[in-house]
Amino acid sequence: MKGILRGLAASLFSAVAFSSSGVADTTVLSPAEQLAKVQVFSLGFNGFVGHISEGERLMKTIAAQGNAREIFMNIASSPASSPEAKLYAACALEKAGYSVPDALFATQYATDVSMLRADILSKQNFKATLLALKNSVCRSGHAD
């Protein structure tokens, strides 16, 4: 009986760990692809131990690239990007001094975003969060 259970467990592990082709999935996403999928927006040192979020780290990585404006505009305009990713894109564009047309985000205005402040995770209205970011932390020339 133990042998059957071990075999069943090994089969289940193999099914979960490997793709249908039998090869482990080793897909590596670019920083832009990773940022487009983030599910929480957070700037600064947040969380119980106070650290920079993965989204902010990715935003800074992309901002250092020569084609950052193009990448952030693609994230902002893509229907596949999460609302939180669109906020990171808007923030980065504002910090770099680029004018970001409000119409680019109009489809997101009624949605909520997951936002982490200090160690509190909450839902916030996209439009209100975008306006607050553009008028404070993300405005052009603001120090990190």
Backbone bond lengths (Angstrom), bond angles and torsions (degrees), N, CA, C in turn:
res aa  C-N    CA-C-N  psi(-1)  N-CA   C-N-CA  omega(-1)  CA-C   N-CA-C  phi
1 M - - - 1.450 - - 1.527 111.28 -
2 K 1.381 116.12 -42.02 1.460 119.77 179.21 1.524 111.05 -60.46
3 G 1.323 115.72 -37.53 1.465 120.41 -179.69 1.523 111.39 -64.46
4 I 1.307 116.26 -39.15 1.465 121.15 178.79 1.521 110.15 -65.56
5 L 1.340 116.88 -44.49 1.458 120.88 179.25 1.522 111.25 -63.80
6 R 1.344 116.96 -41.17 1.472 119.80 177.78 1.521 110.50 -62.65
7 G 1.314 116.12 -42.94 1.464 120.24 179.93 1.519 111.48 -64.11
8 L 1.323 115.92 -40.82 1.460 120.92 178.14 1.525 110.65 -64.80
9 A 1.326 116.66 -43.04 1.460 121.16 178.51 1.523 110.60 -63.73
10 A 1.327 117.93 -42.49 1.464 121.28 179.18 1.526 110.69 -63.98
11 S 1.329 116.65 -39.92 1.468 120.14 178.74 1.520 111.16 -65.31
12 L 1.332 116.11 -42.31 1.456 120.71 178.77 1.516 110.86 -62.92
13 F 1.339 117.06 -43.90 1.470 121.22 178.18 1.521 110.13 -59.92
14 S 1.329 116.62 -45.25 1.463 120.46 -179.44 1.525 111.20 -62.09
15 A 1.314 116.66 -40.12 1.466 120.50 -179.76 1.518 111.09 -64.87
16 V 1.329 116.82 -36.90 1.455 120.70 -179.09 1.521 111.13 -78.40
17 A 1.327 117.50 -39.80 1.460 121.65 -172.62 1.518 113.42 -79.48
18 F 1.293 119.09 -22.80 1.455 120.91 -175.34 1.520 111.38 -119.54
19 S 1.328 114.42 149.68 1.464 118.94 178.18 1.520 109.69 -74.51
20 S 1.316 116.73 178.32 1.459 120.83 -178.17 1.522 112.68 -64.74
21 S 1.323 117.72 -19.71 1.457 119.87 178.87 1.514 111.91 -81.85
22 G 1.343 117.75 -6.32 1.448 120.64 179.41 1.513 113.20 88.14
23 V 1.311 117.46 3.63 1.462 121.96 -179.81 1.520 108.00 -111.77
24 A 1.327 116.08 138.99 1.462 119.29 178.98 1.518 109.94 -60.02
25 D 1.332 116.96 141.00 1.462 122.42 179.41 1.527 109.00 -76.87
26 T 1.330 115.32 111.57 1.468 120.32 -178.20 1.521 111.09 -115.96
27 T 1.323 116.59 27.02 1.453 121.17 -179.89 1.524 109.88 -61.04
28 V 1.313 115.53 127.83 1.459 120.84 177.62 1.525 107.35 -110.38
29 L 1.318 116.07 120.36 1.456 120.61 -179.51 1.518 109.92 -86.82
30 S 1.309 116.23 145.10 1.459 121.65 175.59 1.530 108.71 -69.76
31 P 1.338 117.76 162.09 1.467 119.12 175.98 1.531 112.53 -54.92
32 A 1.324 117.60 -38.14 1.467 120.71 179.48 1.526 111.06 -65.12
33 E 1.328 117.39 -42.08 1.463 120.95 178.85 1.529 110.78 -66.29
34 Q 1.325 116.20 -38.21 1.467 119.85 177.50 1.531 110.73 -66.19
35 L 1.347 116.42 -44.84 1.457 120.24 -179.28 1.526 111.05 -62.09
36 A 1.309 117.05 -38.95 1.468 121.32 -178.75 1.525 112.11 -60.94
37 K 1.331 117.43 -19.34 1.458 121.80 -176.39 1.527 114.28 -103.69
38 V 1.327 118.71 -2.13 1.474 119.19 -176.70 1.525 110.75 -60.01
39 Q 1.309 115.73 149.36 1.462 120.95 -175.94 1.525 113.47 -116.99
40 V 1.352 117.04 -2.24 1.461 121.22 179.95 1.521 108.30 -136.49
41 F 1.332 116.76 134.30 1.459 122.06 176.29 1.517 108.75 -102.08
42 S 1.329 116.23 129.10 1.457 121.06 -179.10 1.525 109.00 -157.31
43 L 1.327 116.42 128.50 1.461 121.45 175.64 1.520 109.05 -116.69
44 G 1.302 116.27 140.97 1.454 120.95 178.10 1.516 111.87 87.34
45 F 1.317 115.40 -171.58 1.460 121.29 -178.91 1.522 109.47 -83.36
46 N 1.332 115.85 107.42 1.455 122.03 -177.01 1.517 110.74 -130.91
47 G 1.297 115.41 170.03 1.452 121.72 -178.51 1.509 110.09 95.26
48 F 1.315 115.59 173.02 1.464 120.89 -175.67 1.530 112.02 -59.73
49 V 1.335 117.21 -40.15 1.469 120.44 -179.24 1.524 112.20 -100.21
50 G 1.299 118.32 1.81 1.460 122.10 176.67 1.522 113.74 66.40
51 H 1.300 116.77 88.30 1.465 121.08 177.29 1.526 110.06 -140.38
52 I 1.318 115.03 163.35 1.463 121.96 176.96 1.530 107.56 -76.04
53 S 1.315 116.29 134.02 1.471 120.17 -178.90 1.523 111.19 -68.65
54 E 1.317 114.91 159.56 1.460 121.25 176.58 1.530 109.91 -60.79
55 G 1.318 117.50 -40.06 1.463 120.79 178.95 1.511 112.38 -61.66
56 E 1.331 117.03 -43.70 1.463 119.59 179.03 1.525 111.00 -67.57
57 R 1.335 116.60 -38.36 1.465 119.98 177.33 1.527 110.49 -61.33
58 L 1.327 116.28 -43.51 1.468 120.76 178.35 1.523 110.90 -65.28
59 M 1.340 117.33 -40.98 1.467 121.49 178.01 1.530 110.25 -58.17
60 K 1.317 117.26 -44.29 1.463 121.38 -179.66 1.525 111.61 -68.60
61 T 1.324 116.94 -36.73 1.473 120.91 177.16 1.521 110.48 -62.48
62 I 1.320 116.10 -45.84 1.470 120.55 -179.74 1.523 110.21 -67.94
63 A 1.333 117.48 -39.70 1.469 121.27 -178.47 1.530 112.05 -59.71
64 A 1.318 117.07 -25.69 1.465 121.39 -179.61 1.531 112.39 -81.62
65 Q 1.320 117.68 -7.09 1.461 121.43 -179.37 1.530 110.90 -84.87
66 G 1.304 116.02 152.20 1.458 121.28 -179.00 1.513 114.63 -64.48
67 N 1.312 118.07 -27.15 1.464 122.37 -178.95 1.531 111.54 -107.10
68 A 1.333 116.68 30.49 1.465 121.71 -175.61 1.526 112.35 -57.92
69 R 1.321 117.49 -43.17 1.474 119.96 -177.92 1.530 110.24 -58.51
70 E 1.315 116.38 -45.27 1.461 120.96 -179.94 1.533 111.00 -63.14
71 I 1.318 116.48 -43.20 1.467 120.73 -179.78 1.524 110.38 -62.84
72 F 1.348 116.99 -47.03 1.464 119.89 -179.16 1.523 111.76 -66.64
73 M 1.320 117.95 -36.34 1.470 120.07 176.88 1.533 110.44 -65.27
74 N 1.337 116.74 -37.92 1.469 120.25 177.29 1.526 111.24 -64.07
75 I 1.326 116.57 -42.92 1.462 120.06 178.59 1.527 109.97 -64.29
76 A 1.319 116.56 -44.61 1.469 121.46 -178.36 1.523 112.02 -62.53
77 S 1.308 117.63 -35.96 1.462 120.72 -174.85 1.531 114.15 -94.10
78 S 1.320 117.70 -10.62 1.461 120.38 -177.06 1.528 112.22 -78.21
79 P 1.326 116.95 128.32 1.466 119.37 176.61 1.535 111.74 -67.15
80 A 1.334 117.30 -17.64 1.463 121.17 179.93 1.528 112.80 -81.84
81 S 1.317 117.67 -15.26 1.463 120.90 179.98 1.525 110.42 -76.16
82 S 1.317 115.45 141.96 1.471 119.77 178.18 1.530 109.50 -69.58
83 P 1.322 117.47 156.56 1.472 119.48 176.18 1.533 111.71 -58.16
84 E 1.333 117.20 -36.00 1.456 120.93 178.70 1.528 110.56 -64.89
85 A 1.321 117.45 -39.38 1.459 121.45 177.26 1.527 110.56 -63.66
86 K 1.323 116.30 -38.67 1.466 120.55 178.72 1.535 110.76 -63.67
87 L 1.344 116.91 -35.46 1.467 119.46 176.39 1.528 110.93 -66.20
88 Y 1.323 117.60 -41.78 1.467 120.09 176.71 1.527 110.64 -61.14
89 A 1.338 116.60 -42.17 1.464 120.85 179.25 1.524 110.72 -63.22
90 A 1.325 116.70 -45.75 1.468 120.63 179.11 1.523 110.57 -61.13
91 C 1.310 116.75 -43.04 1.465 121.48 -179.61 1.528 110.37 -62.38
92 A 1.320 116.73 -46.98 1.464 120.42 -179.12 1.525 111.64 -62.78
93 L 1.321 116.29 -40.83 1.462 119.88 178.83 1.527 110.81 -65.14
94 E 1.313 116.71 -42.42 1.471 120.93 177.54 1.526 110.99 -62.30
95 K 1.336 116.64 -44.95 1.470 120.86 179.94 1.525 111.10 -60.06
96 A 1.330 116.37 -35.29 1.465 121.12 -178.86 1.527 112.41 -81.59
97 G 1.346 116.39 -3.69 1.453 120.22 176.66 1.517 115.03 87.32
98 Y 1.332 117.30 14.07 1.459 120.55 178.36 1.517 110.03 -87.99
99 S 1.299 115.92 141.17 1.457 121.15 175.74 1.525 108.15 -75.28
100 V 1.306 115.93 127.36 1.454 120.99 -179.29 1.525 107.96 -111.01
101 P 1.329 117.26 112.38 1.471 119.28 -178.63 1.524 111.64 -65.43
102 D 1.324 116.67 129.14 1.465 121.35 179.88 1.526 111.93 -58.78
103 A 1.312 116.81 -31.84 1.463 120.66 -178.80 1.528 111.89 -60.98
104 L 1.318 116.47 -23.93 1.462 121.15 179.55 1.535 111.04 -61.73
105 F 1.320 117.02 -28.21 1.454 121.56 -175.74 1.529 113.92 -110.28
106 A 1.315 117.45 4.30 1.472 121.43 -174.40 1.527 112.97 -55.29
107 T 1.324 118.18 -34.14 1.465 120.47 -179.15 1.527 112.21 -69.88
108 Q 1.325 117.16 -15.81 1.466 121.67 -178.53 1.524 113.29 -96.58
109 Y 1.322 117.99 -11.40 1.465 121.79 -171.12 1.523 114.33 -51.75
110 A 1.301 118.24 -38.31 1.463 120.80 -176.20 1.528 113.20 -86.92
111 T 1.317 117.75 -6.34 1.461 120.36 -177.71 1.529 111.14 -83.97
112 D 1.299 114.90 163.53 1.456 121.47 174.85 1.518 109.34 -106.14
113 V 1.319 115.39 152.18 1.461 121.54 176.38 1.523 108.68 -121.44
114 S 1.324 114.82 149.70 1.466 120.11 173.79 1.518 107.17 -84.31
115 M 1.318 116.02 125.94 1.457 121.10 -175.76 1.524 109.88 -130.14
116 L 1.333 115.48 132.73 1.455 121.14 177.78 1.518 108.69 -107.65
117 R 1.335 115.59 121.76 1.466 122.56 174.77 1.514 106.61 -127.45
118 A 1.327 115.87 127.40 1.464 120.86 -174.59 1.525 107.10 57.16
119 D 1.311 118.96 -115.90 1.460 120.18 175.86 1.532 111.42 -121.07
120 I 1.342 115.28 27.74 1.460 121.08 -178.85 1.529 110.43 -114.53
121 L 1.314 115.47 119.02 1.458 122.08 176.89 1.518 107.96 -97.02
122 S 1.335 115.92 125.20 1.464 119.35 -178.69 1.521 110.04 -143.20
123 K 1.318 114.84 168.04 1.463 121.78 174.53 1.518 107.71 -97.35
124 Q 1.338 115.90 133.61 1.460 121.99 178.71 1.519 108.61 -130.00
125 N 1.310 116.62 151.32 1.457 121.53 176.54 1.524 109.82 -67.42
126 F 1.333 116.18 132.96 1.468 121.84 -177.48 1.530 111.54 -57.65
127 K 1.334 116.84 -50.62 1.462 120.44 -175.16 1.530 111.45 -61.90
128 A 1.320 117.41 -46.01 1.462 120.92 179.84 1.525 110.85 -63.18
129 T 1.323 116.95 -39.74 1.463 121.12 179.26 1.522 110.61 -66.83
130 L 1.323 116.71 -43.11 1.461 120.77 178.85 1.527 111.25 -60.29
131 L 1.315 116.64 -46.61 1.468 120.33 179.72 1.525 111.78 -63.15
132 A 1.317 117.02 -41.12 1.465 120.76 178.70 1.524 111.15 -64.05
133 L 1.326 116.17 -40.65 1.464 119.98 179.54 1.522 111.73 -66.25
134 K 1.328 115.71 -43.04 1.469 120.04 -178.64 1.522 111.58 -65.90
135 N 1.325 116.95 -27.01 1.461 120.85 -178.31 1.522 113.71 -94.71
136 S 1.316 117.88 1.03 1.458 118.47 -178.90 1.526 111.87 -140.65
137 V 1.304 116.97 -100.02 1.450 122.39 -170.00 1.527 114.82 -59.18
138 C 1.298 117.83 -33.85 1.455 120.88 -173.68 1.519 114.67 -96.98
139 R 1.304 117.50 2.34 1.467 117.81 -178.11 1.525 109.94 -67.22
140 S 1.283 115.40 153.65 1.460 122.74 -177.77 1.516 111.33 -55.14
141 G 1.307 115.41 133.48 1.459 121.18 175.19 1.506 114.63 85.61
142 H 1.323 118.50 -2.62 1.460 120.71 179.39 1.526 109.20 -69.75
143 A 1.303 116.57 135.94 1.460 120.97 -179.93 1.526 110.32 -72.21
144 D 1.329 116.37 147.14 1.468 121.44 175.88 1.493 110.52 -76.45
